[in-house]
Amino acid sequence: MMYTILLPIHPDHVKNIFNGTKRYEFRKRICKKTVDRILIYSTSPVMKVMGEAEIEDILVDTPEIIWERTKEKAGIDKRFFDRYYAGRNQAVAYKLKNITEYEMPKELKDYGISRAPQSFQYVK
């Protein structure tokens, strides 16, 4: 069974996902369930679900290897990446495809969610 997750993402990164400069979404740990789609939730001050994307691939490796494989379309610089993964020996990168920006952003309550998750939330 495939699942959809809601990912809270900083508005600057959301903009870069939609303009094509960011094709990977980085996380510190992988979801336990099999995920094939993400809902893109833009964090404060926007606080809306702005769109969605299919997951083409999930890369899991050391931060060094993940950076080498994703740097061309990471949408972030090496310094930001290194700070995010400081002290970690595993990095996760969701490779995004078929990215759709909603004409009308949606509210969390439209998905039965009362508040934004810290890292992610499975969505029915």
C-alpha positions as CSV (number, residue, x, y, z in Angstrom):
1,M,0.0,0.0,0.0
2,M,1.3,3.4,-0.9
3,Y,0.9,6.5,1.3
4,T,0.9,10.2,1.0
5,I,2.8,12.4,3.5
6,L,2.4,16.0,4.4
7,L,5.7,17.7,4.7
8,P,6.1,21.1,6.3
9,I,8.6,23.1,4.2
10,H,10.0,26.6,4.6
11,P,8.3,29.1,2.1
12,D,11.7,29.8,0.4
13,H,12.2,26.1,-0.3
14,V,8.5,25.7,-1.5
15,K,9.1,28.5,-4.0
16,N,12.3,26.7,-5.3
17,I,10.4,23.4,-5.6
18,F,7.8,25.1,-7.8
19,N,10.3,27.1,-9.9
20,G,12.3,23.9,-10.6
21,T,15.6,24.8,-8.8
22,K,14.9,22.3,-6.0
23,R,14.1,18.7,-7.1
24,Y,15.0,17.0,-3.8
25,E,13.4,17.4,-0.4
26,F,15.8,16.4,2.4
27,R,14.9,14.7,5.7
28,K,16.8,13.2,8.6
29,R,14.9,9.9,8.6
30,I,13.0,7.8,6.2
31,C,9.3,7.1,6.6
32,K,8.5,3.6,7.9
33,K,5.6,3.2,5.4
34,T,6.0,3.2,1.6
35,V,5.4,6.7,0.4
36,D,4.7,7.8,-3.2
37,R,3.4,11.3,-2.9
38,I,3.9,14.4,-0.8
39,L,1.7,17.3,0.0
40,I,3.8,20.5,0.2
41,Y,2.8,22.5,3.2
42,S,4.4,26.0,3.3
43,T,5.2,26.9,6.9
44,S,4.8,30.2,8.7
45,P,3.8,32.8,7.6
46,V,2.0,31.1,4.7
47,M,0.6,28.1,6.6
48,K,-1.2,26.4,3.6
49,V,-0.9,23.3,1.5
50,M,0.5,24.8,-1.7
51,G,0.7,21.8,-3.9
52,E,1.9,18.2,-4.3
53,A,4.5,16.0,-5.9
54,E,5.1,12.4,-6.7
55,I,8.2,10.7,-5.3
56,E,10.4,9.4,-8.1
57,D,13.0,7.9,-5.9
58,I,14.1,7.9,-2.2
59,L,17.9,8.2,-1.7
60,V,19.3,7.0,1.6
61,D,23.0,7.1,2.3
62,T,25.7,9.1,4.1
63,P,25.3,12.9,3.9
64,E,28.4,13.1,1.8
65,I,27.1,10.7,-0.8
66,I,23.6,12.2,-0.8
67,W,25.1,15.6,-1.4
68,E,27.2,14.4,-4.4
69,R,24.1,12.7,-5.9
70,T,21.8,15.7,-5.4
71,K,23.8,18.9,-5.4
72,E,22.9,20.0,-9.0
73,K,19.1,20.2,-8.1
74,A,19.3,20.4,-4.2
75,G,18.0,24.0,-4.2
76,I,20.2,24.6,-1.1
77,D,23.8,25.3,-0.7
78,K,26.4,23.0,0.8
79,R,26.7,25.1,4.1
80,F,22.9,24.8,4.7
81,F,23.1,21.0,3.9
82,D,26.0,20.4,6.2
83,R,24.4,22.3,9.1
84,Y,21.1,20.3,8.6
85,Y,23.0,17.0,8.8
86,A,25.6,17.9,11.4
87,G,26.4,14.9,13.6
88,R,24.3,12.6,11.4
89,N,25.6,9.6,9.5
90,Q,22.4,9.1,7.4
91,A,20.6,11.5,5.0
92,V,17.4,11.0,3.1
93,A,16.5,12.7,-0.1
94,Y,13.1,12.5,-1.8
95,K,13.5,13.0,-5.5
96,L,10.4,14.9,-6.7
97,K,8.5,14.6,-10.0
98,N,5.2,15.7,-11.5
99,I,5.1,18.7,-9.2
100,T,1.8,20.5,-9.1
101,E,1.2,23.9,-7.6
102,Y,-2.4,24.4,-6.5
103,E,-4.3,27.4,-8.0
104,M,-6.1,27.7,-4.7
105,P,-3.9,26.7,-1.7
106,K,-5.6,24.3,0.8
107,E,-6.0,24.4,4.6
108,L,-4.7,21.7,6.8
109,K,-8.3,21.1,8.0
110,D,-9.1,20.1,4.4
111,Y,-7.1,16.9,5.1
112,G,-8.4,16.4,8.6
113,I,-5.3,17.8,10.2
114,S,-5.6,20.3,13.1
115,R,-2.0,21.6,13.2
116,A,1.2,21.2,11.2
117,P,3.5,18.3,12.1
118,Q,7.1,18.8,13.2
119,S,8.6,16.5,10.6
120,F,5.8,14.8,8.5
121,Q,2.4,13.3,8.8
122,Y,0.7,10.5,6.9
123,V,-2.4,11.7,5.1
124,K,-5.4,9.5,4.0
